[in-house]
Amino acid sequence: MSLHASHSQQPDDAPRSRWPRALRRGPMETLATVLIAAGVLMLLQPFSLTLYGYSFVTTLIGVVMFTFVTKFPE
């Protein structure tokens, strides 16, 4: 029994995730966070009324996406 055993490696009989790497929680949470930040920046910019108009929709899509993505496997 070793005190310095590594816990980061999976055993050979552990089931591997079938989810594609791009659809796992980490990358999708990052994408959702970027959408939320983009929506807030679109809301606060003073240059384009079109960007301002789509800011709420963009932020809402990011929030809904983040809510669902938190249920994805690691």
C-alpha atoms as one frame of an Amber mdcrd trajectory, in Angstrom:
protein
   0.000   0.000   0.000   1.580   3.263  -1.132   0.822   6.644   0.392   1.701
   8.378  -2.867  -0.742   6.579  -5.118  -2.061   8.624  -7.994  -5.846   8.983
  -8.025  -5.985  10.701 -11.409  -5.709   7.502 -13.456  -8.806   5.483 -14.191
  -8.750   1.723 -13.607  -8.809  -0.430 -16.714 -12.338  -1.650 -15.997 -13.778
   1.873 -15.495 -16.365   2.823 -18.136 -15.221   5.540 -20.482 -17.558   8.329
 -21.491 -19.104   7.999 -24.929 -19.610  11.751 -25.189 -17.422  13.505 -27.742
 -14.723  15.581 -26.078 -16.188  18.831 -27.477 -19.582  18.120 -25.871 -18.297
  17.535 -22.368 -18.990  19.894 -19.518 -15.762  21.927 -19.539 -15.778  23.216
 -23.143 -19.552  23.722 -23.163 -19.501  25.683 -19.889 -16.797  27.880 -21.394
 -18.910  28.474 -24.502 -21.983  29.308 -22.409 -19.943  31.723 -20.278 -18.588
  33.422 -23.401 -22.142  33.821 -24.718 -23.262  35.401 -21.444 -20.288  37.789
 -21.469 -20.895  38.664 -25.132 -24.543  39.422 -24.388 -23.607  41.733 -21.514
 -21.000  43.505 -23.648 -23.559  43.898 -26.434 -25.926  45.431 -23.897 -23.365
  47.936 -22.627 -21.856  49.094 -25.933 -23.027  52.502 -27.238 -22.364  52.019
 -30.984 -24.934  49.686 -32.544 -28.639  49.518 -31.900 -28.744  46.104 -33.625
 -26.242  44.620 -31.169 -28.205  46.165 -28.316 -31.376  44.583 -29.670 -29.876
  41.092 -29.719 -28.110  41.417 -26.355 -30.963  40.041 -24.244 -31.496  37.058
 -26.533 -27.763  36.279 -26.523 -27.551  36.491 -22.736 -30.672  34.363 -22.335
 -29.332  31.666 -24.667 -26.079  31.607 -22.677 -27.898  31.268 -19.345 -30.194
  28.487 -20.591 -27.238  26.707 -22.172 -25.229  26.968 -18.939 -28.168  25.536
 -16.995 -28.354  22.459 -19.242 -24.605  22.013 -19.635 -24.062  21.664 -15.899
 -25.851  18.299 -16.165 -23.372  16.978 -18.784 -20.708  14.428 -17.801 -17.157
  15.548 -17.093
